[in-house]
Amino acid sequence: MFFSVIIPTYNRRSILEKCLKALTQQKFSADSSIAGYEVIVVDDGSTDGTLEWLEEHQDKLPNVRWRSLSEGRLLTQAHAGPAAARNLGVREAIGDTIVFIDSDLVVTENFLQAHADRLLEGQKKIGSDRLFTYGSVINTCNFENPTSEPYKITDFSAAYFATGNVAIPRKWLEQAGLFDTQFTLYGWEDLELGVRLKELGLQLIKCPEAVGYHWHPPFKLEQISNLIEKEIQRGRMGVLFYQKHPTWEVKMMIQMTWIHRLLWGILSLGGTLNERTMAPLLQWSIDRGKPQLALEIARIFLNWYNVRAVYAAYREMK
C-alpha cells in the first residue's frame, strides 16, 4: 500500500507549515502494510508566498512535493477551487491509495498507520476493497499547540464522505469520475462525489484513531462578512448539488426543505437576529474568552443566510 496525501491550499502558508511538518513525522509499525507515502501540495493560486516558502524549505520537507514528476512544473493553478486542485493532485499521484486532508489540518504521528490498519481490517471484514476510511476531525483555534484540543460534541460529523480526513483506494475515485469542477465556489464538492461513491457501493469505515486537528483563527466580528459570503456560496453550490442528484436526501443536506426554512426562520426571528442585532452578545462572549461559543451563536443567522441563498439560487435555476 502506497499512500498519496493530496493537499489543496489557498493562502494558508502559516498553518500549512504545521500541517506538512506533522506529515513528515509519521511513524509506522514494524509490520506495517505501508510501502511508502508522498505528500502532494497543489497551490490554488495563493498570493501569500506559499510556493516561495515551499521552495525555500524543501530540504526540511521529505516526502513532500509540489512539482510534477514527469514535467517538473509547479502544481499550481489559477484560483479554481479545491475540486480542480484535488483532481490535479490525484492525476499527479503515484500511490494506489489516496488520502485527502485540508491544508489547515494538523495530524498525529500515527495518522497514516491508523488509516492503513482500518483499510485492511475493513477489507477482511467485507471481503472487498470497496470501502474508504474516515478519520476524526477536531476543530481548534489554538495555533501554537493545535493537537492539545479535546474532542467536543460540536466536532461530530455525520457526513458520508468529506475530504477533511479520508483515505480511499485510487481506483474508486477514478471510476466515480473524481470531483466535479463545476463546484468552483465554497462547499459540497466532496459530498457530491460521495453520492457517486455510494452508488458504486463503497462502505464507510470509521477510523477514529486517525486524528486531524482542524485549525481556524479565533472568531472575531470582523470575520462575519466573509462567513456570510461563504454561506451564500454554499447555498448556490448546494443547488448545483441538487441539480445533479434531485433527491430528498440531498435536499436535507443542503437545507432546501420547509423544515430548515421554518427552523432557522424561527430561531433567527425571521432574520431579526442578525449580524447587527447580535453583535453586542457575540462581542460579550469573545471578550470573556469564548470565541467558539460566539461562533456557535452566530450560526443562527448564518444558517438563515444559507437557507435564503439556497431558495434564491433554486428560483434562478427554474
Phi and psi in degrees as a GROMACS rama.xvg file:
@    title "Ramachandran Plot"
@    xaxis  label "Phi"
@    yaxis  label "Psi"
@TYPE xy
-118.877  123.628  PHE-2
-92.0007  137.221  PHE-3
-117.834  112.487  SER-4
-91.0004  117.546  VAL-5
-101.243  125.008  ILE-6
-129.327  106.164  ILE-7
-80.028  144.513  PRO-8
-142.674  147.135  THR-9
-147.666  106.389  TYR-10
54.3276  48.5845  ASN-11
-130.832  38.7571  ARG-12
-56.1703  -42.1797  ARG-13
-64.2585  -46.437  SER-14
-80.2091  -25.337  ILE-15
-59.5531  -35.4945  LEU-16
-58.9593  -44.9402  GLU-17
-68.1469  -38.7269  LYS-18
-58.8658  -49.1306  CYS-19
-72.4756  -36.3271  LEU-20
-60.0735  -43.0545  LYS-21
-62.5068  -37.3066  ALA-22
-73.3778  -23.8621  LEU-23
-82.3325  -6.32677  THR-24
-110.913  27.8125  GLN-25
-69.4307  142.778  GLN-26
-118.448  142.535  LYS-27
-124.53  150.921  PHE-28
-71.7934  162.063  SER-29
-61.9909  -33.3982  ALA-30
-105.341  30.9134  ASP-31
-59.9021  142.056  SER-32
-83.705  -2.17631  SER-33
-84.2113  115.165  ILE-34
-79.959  -21.7093  ALA-35
168.377  174.109  GLY-36
-154.851  156.284  TYR-37
-132.558  155.094  GLU-38
-120.27  120.113  VAL-39
-109.365  119.009  ILE-40
-100.603  123.017  VAL-41
-111.392  117.733  VAL-42
-86.4351  123.522  ASP-43
-95.8041  47.6168  ASP-44
81.9631  33.94  GLY-45
-62.4439  150.246  SER-46
-120.177  13.2807  THR-47
-105.755  16.8988  ASP-48
80.4212  22.9027  GLY-49
-58.0888  -50.5376  THR-50
-64.9555  -38.2002  LEU-51
-63.3466  -40.5781  GLU-52
-63.9934  -42.1326  TRP-53
-60.9107  -44.2403  LEU-54
-62.8538  -40.8143  GLU-55
-67.872  -28.4405  GLU-56
-112.915  20.3815  HIS-57
-62.5725  -28.4356  GLN-58
-70.2128  -16.9591  ASP-59
-100.992  7.19419  LYS-60
-124.231  65.2796  LEU-61
-62.7932  145.557  PRO-62
74.1509  -5.05786  ASN-63
-102.901  134.389  VAL-64
-141.374  153.642  ARG-65
-138.143  22.4231  TRP-66
-129.078  152.341  ARG-67
-69.4877  134.418  SER-68
-67.9407  -35.1627  LEU-69
-80.9065  -35.6566  SER-70
-115.265  -16.2016  GLU-71
77.0495  2.36891  GLY-72
-79.2906  155.577  ARG-73
-66.137  140.807  LEU-74
-86.7957  80.8268  LEU-75
-139.478  160.622  THR-76
-151.778  158.893  GLN-77
-61.1532  151.493  ALA-78
-57.2429  95.6932  HIS-79
-118.562  1.70602  ALA-80
98.6551  162.953  GLY-81
-67.9207  -26.7177  PRO-82
-61.22  -50.8962  ALA-83
-65.0548  -37.9595  ALA-84
-65.5006  -43.1416  ALA-85
-66.0821  -39.0099  ARG-86
-60.7621  -42.2149  ASN-87
-61.2213  -42.2464  LEU-88
-62.7633  -42.1669  GLY-89
-63.7934  -42.6993  VAL-90
-62.6764  -31.7158  ARG-91
-87.8605  -11.533  GLU-92
-71.0305  151.217  ALA-93
-108.825  -6.99873  ILE-94
-78.5977  157.034  GLY-95
-89.8631  -11.9502  ASP-96
-127.757  129.052  THR-97
-104.678  134.274  ILE-98
-115.609  128.459  VAL-99
-107.958  127.609  PHE-100
-138.141  167.279  ILE-101
-95.3959  161.595  ASP-102
-77.1701  -1.74507  SER-103
-109.488  25.6172  ASP-104
-110.773  129.048  LEU-105
-111.408  119.251  VAL-106
-100.557  164.977  VAL-107
-83.5634  167.502  THR-108
-70.7231  -18.0057  GLU-109
-102.552  17.9836  ASN-110
-56.7108  -54.5777  PHE-111
-70.035  -37.5822  LEU-112
-62.7691  -39.3631  GLN-113
-63.3363  -43.212  ALA-114
-62.8756  -43.3441  HIS-115
-61.8867  -44.8137  ALA-116
-61.3437  -44.4856  ASP-117
-69.2839  -34.3536  ARG-118
-61.8919  -45.6296  LEU-119
-66.6473  -42.1524  LEU-120
-60.4341  -42.3464  GLU-121
-64.299  -40.8075  GLY-122
-62.211  -41.6141  GLN-123
-66.4828  -37.4036  LYS-124
-69.159  -44.8368  LYS-125
-100.204  -7.11181  ILE-126
72.3683  27.8067  GLY-127
-162.213  160.145  SER-128
-99.4396  19.8613  ASP-129
-82.1764  69.1376  ARG-130
-158.88  172.162  LEU-131
-150.473  158.385  PHE-132
-107.401  145.868  THR-133
-127.846  115.413  TYR-134
-85.4228  -178.267  GLY-135
-89.0248  143.214  SER-136
-124.953  120.578  VAL-137
-111.905  121.951  ILE-138
-79.9647  138.724  ASN-139
-149.641  151.061  THR-140
-115.044  14.9071  CYS-141
-87.9505  98.2514  ASN-142
-72.8478  -39.3151  PHE-143
-67.3511  -37.5388  GLU-144
-142.572  69.9918  ASN-145
-61.382  -30.4771  PRO-146
-77.3712  1.16013  THR-147
-86.742  -6.52743  SER-148
-71.8344  131.529  GLU-149
-79.5096  160.104  PRO-150
-69.0031  140.007  TYR-151
-126.149  156.366  LYS-152
-59.6009  -30.0045  ILE-153
-72.1635  -9.3279  THR-154
-84.5898  -8.16137  ASP-155
-65.376  138.812  PHE-156
-132.365  133.358  SER-157
-102.092  11.7778  ALA-158
-64.8047  146.614  ALA-159
-79.7538  -46.6585  TYR-160
-141.488  116.038  PHE-161
-138.792  141.678  ALA-162
-87.6285  11.1624  THR-163
-69.7207  -24.5355  GLY-164
-172.813  83.0923  ASN-165
-145.549  145.141  VAL-166
-127.256  134.842  ALA-167
-151.275  140.694  ILE-168
-57.0231  132.822  PRO-169
-57.4379  -36.7043  ARG-170
-61.2532  -30.6584  LYS-171
-74.5401  -33.3452  TRP-172
-62.1397  -45.8568  LEU-173
-67.3276  -37.3999  GLU-174
-68.2275  -34.7014  GLN-175
-74.7783  -20.2719  ALA-176
101.904  15.4902  GLY-177
58.2668  -163.955  LEU-178
-81.6158  147.406  PHE-179
-83.0885  115.917  ASP-180
-78.1649  3.42452  THR-181
-68.182  -21.0079  GLN-182
-81.4362  81.5377  PHE-183
-93.6223  -18.4656  THR-184
-97.914  -172.42  LEU-185
-74.8204  127.419  TYR-186
103.006  146.454  GLY-187
81.2778  -10.1458  TRP-188
-64.2518  -32.2016  GLU-189
-78.4725  -41.0362  ASP-190
-68.1263  -30.4248  LEU-191
-66.6636  -42.1796  GLU-192
-61.9415  -35.5426  LEU-193
-59.0334  -36.8672  GLY-194
-61.7171  -42.5496  VAL-195
-69.2014  -35.2323  ARG-196
-66.9224  -37.9063  LEU-197
-64.8728  -36.6752  LYS-198
-65.2401  -25.3909  GLU-199
-82.3377  -3.81716  LEU-200
87.3556  17.8785  GLY-201
-73.8604  139.672  LEU-202
-100.052  140.693  GLN-203
-85.4359  126.288  LEU-204
-114.486  114.977  ILE-205
-67.1352  141.155  LYS-206
-135.442  72.581  CYS-207
-64.5795  -19.1415  PRO-208
-73.3693  -21.0547  GLU-209
-88.0955  90.1995  ALA-210
-99.3817  133.821  VAL-211
-125.301  136.718  GLY-212
-103.286  112.317  TYR-213
-88.5008  107.917  HIS-214
-88.5192  139.105  TRP-215
-143.857  149.462  HIS-216
-64.8701  151.494  PRO-217
-54.5722  138.975  PRO-218
-63.0758  133.012  PHE-219
-133.892  156.534  LYS-220
-61.0837  -28.3212  LEU-221
-64.2054  -18.2805  GLU-222
-82.547  -12.5623  GLN-223
-61.4387  -42.7037  ILE-224
-61.1898  -38.9007  SER-225
-68.4113  -38.164  ASN-226
-66.5122  -37.8395  LEU-227
-63.9966  -42.8916  ILE-228
-61.8286  -39.0666  GLU-229
-62.6509  -40.482  LYS-230
-65.6453  -36.9599  GLU-231
-66.2003  -43.5389  ILE-232
-63.383  -41.9541  GLN-233
-62.3668  -35.0871  ARG-234
-64.082  -43.8411  GLY-235
-66.4575  -42.923  ARG-236
-68.9201  -28.8925  MET-237
-62.2467  -39.2419  GLY-238
-68.2612  -36.6736  VAL-239
-61.1903  -41.2154  LEU-240
-57.8813  -45.7044  PHE-241
-68.5492  -35.0078  TYR-242
-59.0336  -39.7695  GLN-243
-76.4881  -32.9145  LYS-244
-137.364  80.1955  HIS-245
-77.351  71.2795  PRO-246
-121.304  163.254  THR-247
-64.6297  -35.9176  TRP-248
-59.4247  -43.9396  GLU-249
-69.6216  -38.577  VAL-250
-58.7517  -38.7117  LYS-251
-66.455  -41.0438  MET-252
-60.6454  -46.0755  MET-253
-88.3482  3.16609  ILE-254
67.2242  35.2858  GLN-255
-103.931  58.4858  MET-256
-135.887  162.777  THR-257
-65.5262  -25.7329  TRP-258
-61.9247  -49.3201  ILE-259
-68.9675  -38.7339  HIS-260
-62.1455  -42.5706  ARG-261
-69.8381  -45.5104  LEU-262
-58.386  -56.3069  LEU-263
-75.7103  -24.7804  TRP-264
-65.5215  -41.8319  GLY-265
-69.5237  -48.318  ILE-266
-63.5305  -32.3255  LEU-267
-93.9592  4.77149  SER-268
53.9649  47.4387  LEU-269
65.78  28.1178  GLY-270
92.751  -1.03847  GLY-271
-65.9595  -37.906  THR-272
-84.5282  104.195  LEU-273
-139.182  -170.069  ASN-274
-62.5548  -24.8884  GLU-275
-85.408  -50.4302  ARG-276
-71.6294  -25.3411  THR-277
-96.9955  -2.25156  MET-278
-55.3089  -44.0597  ALA-279
-60.3649  -42.5081  PRO-280
-65.9823  -42.178  LEU-281
-62.6918  -45.1328  LEU-282
-65.4502  -35.3648  GLN-283
-60.969  -43.5185  TRP-284
-66.0296  -41.849  SER-285
-62.9323  -44.4777  ILE-286
-62.519  -23.872  ASP-287
-97.0209  19.2556  ARG-288
74.5457  25.9225  GLY-289
-124.751  61.6672  LYS-290
-65.5517  -32.4633  PRO-291
-67.2164  -39.1214  GLN-292
-62.358  -41.7881  LEU-293
-60.9775  -40.4576  ALA-294
-65.6263  -41.3778  LEU-295
-62.9764  -37.9445  GLU-296
-64.981  -41.3384  ILE-297
-63.5879  -23.7732  ALA-298
-63.4266  -18.325  ARG-299
-58.7557  -52.5138  ILE-300
-84.2138  -23.957  PHE-301
-64.5421  -40.7866  LEU-302
-66.6577  -33.0632  ASN-303
-65.5783  -40.1729  TRP-304
-60.9067  -41.8117  TYR-305
-63.5233  -47.2145  ASN-306
-60.7204  -44.1911  VAL-307
-63.9239  -37.9839  ARG-308
-66.3717  -38.6279  ALA-309
-59.5936  -49.6368  VAL-310
-69.1223  -33.5824  TYR-311
-64.7651  -44.3959  ALA-312
-66.0803  -35.5719  ALA-313
-66.4101  -39.937  TYR-314
-63.5856  -39.6329  ARG-315
-63.2754  -39.8665  GLU-316
-61.6825  -41.0761  MET-317
